[in-house]
Amino acid sequence: MDLSGLKQYIRRFREPAKKQKVYVFLLCFFCSAMFWLFIKLSRENQAVFRQPLTVIDIPQESILYDQSDMYVSFSLQSTGVRLIATRYFSTPDTIRLNAGSLPRLSRQGTSYHFVTSTMMTQLLSDEVDGNFSVLSVRPDTVFFQVVEAMEKMVPVHLQADLSYERRFGKYGEIIVSPDSVLLKGPSSIIDTIGHVHTEALKYEGLAQSVNTIAGILAPASHKSVQVIPATVEVHIQVEEFTEAHVEVPLEVMCNDSLYQYPPDRLRLFPHRVNLVLLVALRDFHLIDAEMLSAYVVCPDKTATDTQLEVRTESLPGFVRLESIRPARVDYLIMN
């Protein structure tokens, strides 16, 4: 290819006379294209639209259980300009059907509401602008099943995977508010549900309290089941903990009729033990030895074990027992 000749040909378009001819050609081409497009869009055309379909004004004691089709497709005829404006510049609206105005039929003992394509065509014709014509509607018939609704309160079970920084931990119980939710749906489904779960929460290395919102997982796969409310508040209080060592005397618990000797004949070695407790720093000052106790149970005279297990009474709610030192003590029965 002769590149020098091509370059010379291109240079000719830089001349003012040549540039003017190019501009005139492009302007004529643009005007012709716009005129052609205007003619095309002014003619009658057809386009298919798709809109969601829902049922309204359902009686309060009932619920929509099943719907054969969630969307309706329909063909509109109008000018191209109007069809383009409707498709790209208008927000698609939901087609709403009044449950009380729909005809019914019975199949195998089950009652259904239904709407035919003829009824839908009339409904759409009443809603669209007079410049549009509804040509066809699909599907031919849409069925709706409305059943008696049941309401039931069920507890919420929190799903949480938590880990804490060293010396930190959960303080008190995790608060879920509300702790129960209302389920509304067909009795055949609601009767089988005993509780609901939250979405899984996961926190690692917690060193401060957490306040968050957790969604409720759908308790059933069927879309007719409603959960009210759909979310719950979760409060996880986190505090720094420390160890507390409290020395308490050992008590002896005996059943005289069973063991046949009074508890004062039992000698313990040692007779005091050390309770190792885990307590939040904010509650450390509340620890009092008088609110803590430890005991052993009298052994049977025929017992061969030379040691007794140390046990504790119920502890205050703000402490957690880590260990008892020693956990077992020696004993001697005096004659």
C-alpha positions as CSV (number, residue, x, y, z in Angstrom):
1,M,0.0,0.0,0.0
2,D,1.3,3.4,-1.0
3,L,1.3,5.2,2.4
4,S,2.6,8.4,1.0
5,G,-0.5,8.6,-1.3
6,L,-2.9,7.9,1.5
7,K,-1.3,10.7,3.7
8,Q,-1.6,13.1,0.8
9,Y,-5.3,12.2,0.4
10,I,-6.0,12.8,4.1
11,R,-4.2,16.1,4.0
12,R,-6.7,17.3,1.4
13,F,-9.5,17.1,4.0
14,R,-7.6,19.7,6.1
15,E,-8.2,22.3,3.5
16,P,-11.1,24.7,4.4
17,A,-13.2,23.9,1.4
18,K,-13.0,20.2,1.9
19,K,-13.8,20.6,5.7
20,Q,-16.9,22.5,4.8
21,K,-18.1,19.8,2.5
22,V,-17.6,17.1,5.2
23,Y,-19.6,19.2,7.7
24,V,-22.4,19.7,5.3
25,F,-22.5,15.9,4.6
26,L,-22.6,15.0,8.2
27,L,-25.3,17.5,9.0
28,C,-27.5,16.2,6.2
29,F,-26.9,12.6,7.3
30,F,-27.9,13.4,10.9
31,C,-31.0,15.3,9.8
32,S,-32.0,12.4,7.5
33,A,-31.5,9.9,10.2
34,M,-33.5,11.9,12.7
35,F,-36.3,12.3,10.2
36,W,-36.4,8.6,9.4
37,L,-36.4,7.8,13.1
38,F,-39.3,10.3,13.7
39,I,-41.4,8.6,11.0
40,K,-40.7,5.1,12.4
41,L,-41.6,6.1,16.0
42,S,-44.8,7.9,14.8
43,R,-46.2,4.7,13.5
44,E,-48.2,2.1,15.4
45,N,-46.0,-0.5,17.1
46,Q,-46.4,-3.3,19.7
47,A,-44.3,-4.0,22.9
48,V,-44.6,-6.6,25.6
49,F,-44.6,-5.4,29.3
50,R,-44.3,-7.4,32.5
51,Q,-45.8,-6.3,35.9
52,P,-46.1,-7.9,39.3
53,L,-49.5,-9.0,40.4
54,T,-50.9,-9.0,44.0
55,V,-54.1,-9.4,45.9
56,I,-55.3,-6.7,48.3
57,D,-58.2,-6.3,50.7
58,I,-57.8,-9.8,52.1
59,P,-60.0,-10.3,55.2
60,Q,-58.1,-9.8,58.4
61,E,-58.7,-13.4,59.6
62,S,-57.4,-14.8,56.3
63,I,-54.1,-14.9,54.4
64,L,-53.0,-15.4,50.8
65,Y,-51.6,-18.9,50.8
66,D,-50.8,-19.6,47.2
67,Q,-50.7,-17.7,43.9
68,S,-50.1,-19.5,40.6
69,D,-48.3,-16.6,38.9
70,M,-46.6,-13.6,40.5
71,Y,-46.2,-11.6,37.2
72,V,-48.5,-10.9,34.2
73,S,-47.2,-10.2,30.7
74,F,-49.3,-8.1,28.4
75,S,-48.8,-6.6,24.9
76,L,-49.6,-2.9,24.3
77,Q,-50.1,-1.2,21.0
78,S,-49.4,2.5,20.5
79,T,-46.9,4.8,18.7
80,G,-43.2,3.9,19.1
81,V,-42.6,7.1,21.0
82,R,-45.2,6.3,23.6
83,L,-44.1,2.7,24.0
84,I,-40.4,3.8,24.5
85,A,-41.5,6.5,27.0
86,T,-43.6,3.9,28.9
87,R,-40.8,1.3,29.0
88,Y,-37.9,3.5,29.9
89,F,-39.3,6.6,31.7
90,S,-42.3,5.2,33.6
91,T,-42.1,3.3,36.9
92,P,-43.8,-0.1,36.5
93,D,-46.8,-0.3,38.8
94,T,-48.1,-3.4,40.6
95,I,-51.4,-4.7,39.4
96,R,-53.7,-5.0,42.4
97,L,-56.7,-7.2,42.6
98,N,-59.4,-6.9,45.2
99,A,-59.9,-10.3,46.9
100,G,-63.6,-9.6,47.4
101,S,-64.3,-9.0,43.8
102,L,-62.6,-12.1,42.4
103,P,-64.8,-15.1,41.4
104,R,-64.3,-18.4,43.1
105,L,-64.2,-22.1,42.2
106,S,-63.7,-25.3,44.1
107,R,-61.2,-28.0,43.3
108,Q,-61.1,-31.2,45.4
109,G,-62.6,-29.4,48.4
110,T,-60.3,-26.4,48.2
111,S,-61.6,-22.9,47.3
112,Y,-59.7,-20.7,44.9
113,H,-60.1,-17.2,43.6
114,F,-59.2,-16.6,40.0
115,V,-58.8,-14.0,37.3
116,T,-58.9,-14.7,33.6
117,S,-57.0,-13.0,30.8
118,T,-60.3,-11.4,29.6
119,M,-60.8,-9.9,33.0
120,M,-57.2,-8.8,33.2
121,T,-57.4,-7.2,29.7
122,Q,-60.4,-5.1,30.8
123,L,-58.6,-4.1,34.1
124,L,-55.5,-3.0,32.2
125,S,-57.5,-1.2,29.6
126,D,-59.2,0.8,32.3
127,E,-55.8,1.7,33.9
128,V,-53.7,2.6,30.8
129,D,-53.9,5.8,28.8
130,G,-56.5,6.0,26.0
131,N,-53.6,6.1,23.5
132,F,-52.7,2.5,24.3
133,S,-54.5,-0.7,23.3
134,V,-54.2,-3.9,25.3
135,L,-53.8,-6.7,22.7
136,S,-53.1,-9.9,24.8
137,V,-52.4,-11.0,28.4
138,R,-50.5,-14.0,29.7
139,P,-51.1,-16.3,31.5
140,D,-54.6,-17.2,30.5
141,T,-55.7,-17.6,34.2
142,V,-54.2,-16.8,37.5
143,F,-55.4,-18.7,40.7
144,F,-55.2,-17.5,44.3
145,Q,-55.8,-19.5,47.4
146,V,-56.9,-17.6,50.5
147,V,-57.0,-19.6,53.7
148,E,-57.8,-18.9,57.4
149,A,-54.9,-17.3,59.2
150,M,-53.5,-18.4,62.5
151,E,-51.4,-16.3,64.9
152,K,-48.9,-17.7,67.4
153,M,-46.2,-16.3,69.7
154,V,-42.9,-18.3,69.6
155,P,-39.6,-17.7,71.4
156,V,-36.5,-16.4,69.6
157,H,-33.4,-18.5,69.7
158,L,-30.2,-16.5,69.3
159,Q,-27.5,-18.0,67.1
160,A,-24.1,-16.5,68.2
161,D,-20.5,-17.6,67.9
162,L,-18.6,-15.4,70.4
163,S,-15.0,-15.3,71.6
164,Y,-13.4,-12.9,74.0
165,E,-10.1,-11.2,74.7
166,R,-8.1,-12.6,77.5
167,R,-9.6,-11.6,80.9
168,F,-12.9,-10.5,79.3
169,G,-16.2,-12.4,79.1
170,K,-19.9,-12.2,78.9
171,Y,-21.5,-10.3,81.8
172,G,-25.0,-11.6,82.7
173,E,-27.3,-13.1,80.1
174,I,-27.5,-12.0,76.5
175,I,-30.6,-9.8,76.0
176,V,-32.7,-10.4,73.0
177,S,-35.6,-7.9,72.6
178,P,-38.2,-8.9,71.9
179,D,-37.6,-12.4,73.1
180,S,-40.7,-13.7,71.3
181,V,-42.2,-12.9,67.9
182,L,-45.6,-13.2,66.3
183,L,-46.1,-15.7,63.5
184,K,-49.0,-15.4,61.1
185,G,-49.9,-17.9,58.5
186,P,-51.8,-21.0,57.6
187,S,-52.6,-23.2,60.7
188,S,-51.2,-26.3,58.9
189,I,-47.7,-24.6,59.0
190,I,-47.8,-22.5,62.1
191,D,-48.8,-25.5,64.3
192,T,-45.5,-27.2,63.4
193,I,-43.3,-24.2,64.5
194,G,-42.1,-24.1,68.1
195,H,-39.4,-21.4,67.9
196,V,-37.5,-19.2,65.4
197,H,-33.8,-18.6,65.0
198,T,-31.9,-15.4,64.4
199,E,-29.3,-15.0,61.7
200,A,-25.9,-16.2,62.9
201,L,-23.9,-13.6,64.7
202,K,-20.1,-14.0,65.0
203,Y,-17.7,-11.8,67.0
204,E,-14.1,-12.6,67.8
205,G,-11.9,-11.0,70.4
206,L,-14.6,-9.1,72.2
207,A,-13.4,-6.6,74.7
208,Q,-16.5,-4.3,74.8
209,S,-20.2,-4.6,74.8
210,V,-22.2,-5.2,71.6
211,N,-25.5,-3.7,70.6
212,T,-26.8,-4.9,67.2
213,I,-29.8,-5.9,65.1
214,A,-30.3,-9.5,64.1
215,G,-32.8,-10.6,61.4
216,I,-35.2,-13.5,62.0
217,L,-34.7,-16.5,59.7
218,A,-37.8,-17.6,57.9
219,P,-39.2,-20.4,60.0
220,A,-40.8,-22.0,56.9
221,S,-40.0,-22.2,53.3
222,H,-43.6,-21.1,52.4
223,K,-43.8,-17.4,51.6
224,S,-47.2,-17.1,53.3
225,V,-45.7,-17.2,56.8
226,Q,-45.2,-13.7,58.3
227,V,-42.8,-12.9,61.1
228,I,-43.6,-9.8,63.2
229,P,-41.2,-8.1,63.9
230,A,-38.7,-9.3,61.3
231,T,-35.7,-8.2,63.4
232,V,-34.7,-8.2,67.1
233,E,-32.2,-6.2,69.1
234,V,-29.3,-8.1,70.7
235,H,-27.4,-6.7,73.7
236,I,-24.2,-8.6,74.7
237,Q,-22.6,-7.0,77.8
238,V,-18.9,-7.6,78.1
239,E,-16.8,-6.9,81.2
240,E,-13.3,-7.5,82.3
241,F,-13.0,-10.3,84.8
242,T,-10.5,-11.2,87.5
243,E,-9.9,-14.0,90.0
244,A,-10.9,-13.8,93.6
245,H,-9.7,-16.3,96.3
246,V,-12.0,-16.7,99.3
247,E,-11.3,-19.1,102.1
248,V,-14.3,-20.7,103.7
249,P,-14.8,-23.4,106.4
250,L,-16.0,-26.8,105.4
251,E,-19.4,-27.9,106.7
252,V,-20.5,-31.5,107.1
253,M,-23.9,-32.7,106.0
254,C,-25.0,-36.1,107.4
255,N,-28.2,-38.1,107.4
256,D,-28.2,-39.6,110.9
257,S,-30.6,-42.4,110.0
258,L,-28.4,-43.4,107.1
259,Y,-24.9,-43.0,108.4
260,Q,-25.7,-43.8,112.1
261,Y,-23.3,-41.3,113.7
262,P,-23.4,-37.6,114.4
263,P,-21.5,-35.2,112.1
264,D,-19.3,-33.9,115.0
265,R,-17.5,-37.3,115.0
266,L,-16.1,-36.6,111.5
267,R,-12.8,-34.9,111.3
268,L,-11.6,-33.2,108.1
269,F,-8.1,-32.5,106.9
270,P,-8.0,-29.6,106.0
271,H,-11.2,-28.2,107.5
272,R,-11.0,-25.1,105.3
273,V,-10.8,-24.7,101.5
274,N,-10.1,-22.0,99.1
275,L,-12.7,-21.1,96.5
276,V,-11.3,-19.6,93.3
277,L,-13.9,-17.4,91.7
278,L,-14.1,-15.5,88.5
279,V,-15.8,-12.1,89.0
280,A,-16.2,-8.9,87.0
281,L,-14.1,-6.0,88.2
282,R,-17.2,-3.9,88.8
283,D,-18.5,-6.6,91.2
284,F,-15.3,-7.4,93.0
285,H,-16.3,-5.3,96.1
286,L,-19.5,-7.3,96.5
287,I,-17.7,-10.5,97.4
288,D,-18.3,-11.5,101.0
289,A,-17.1,-14.8,102.5
290,E,-20.4,-15.1,104.5
291,M,-22.4,-15.5,101.2
292,L,-20.2,-18.5,100.2
293,S,-20.1,-22.0,101.7
294,A,-18.6,-25.4,101.0
295,Y,-19.4,-28.8,102.4
296,V,-18.8,-32.5,102.3
297,V,-21.3,-35.4,102.7
298,C,-20.7,-37.9,105.4
299,P,-19.4,-41.2,104.2
300,D,-20.9,-44.5,105.0
301,K,-19.1,-46.5,107.6
302,T,-18.4,-49.2,105.0
303,A,-16.9,-46.7,102.5
304,T,-13.4,-47.6,101.3
305,D,-12.5,-44.2,99.8
306,T,-10.3,-42.2,102.1
307,Q,-11.2,-38.8,100.7
308,L,-14.4,-36.8,100.4
309,E,-15.4,-34.5,97.5
310,V,-15.8,-30.9,98.4
311,R,-19.1,-29.3,97.1
312,T,-20.5,-25.8,97.1
313,E,-24.0,-24.4,97.7
314,S,-25.5,-22.2,95.1
315,L,-23.3,-19.3,94.5
316,P,-24.2,-15.6,93.9
317,G,-25.2,-14.9,90.3
318,F,-22.3,-12.4,89.7
319,V,-19.5,-15.0,90.4
320,R,-18.4,-18.2,88.6
321,L,-16.6,-21.0,90.4
322,E,-13.3,-21.8,88.7
323,S,-12.0,-24.3,91.1
324,I,-11.9,-25.6,94.7
325,R,-8.5,-26.0,96.4
326,P,-8.3,-28.7,97.5
327,A,-11.1,-30.4,95.6
328,R,-11.0,-33.5,97.9
329,V,-10.1,-33.7,101.6
330,D,-9.1,-36.5,104.0
331,Y,-11.4,-37.5,106.8
332,L,-11.4,-39.5,110.0
333,I,-14.4,-40.9,111.9
334,M,-13.9,-40.6,115.7
335,N,-15.1,-43.4,117.9
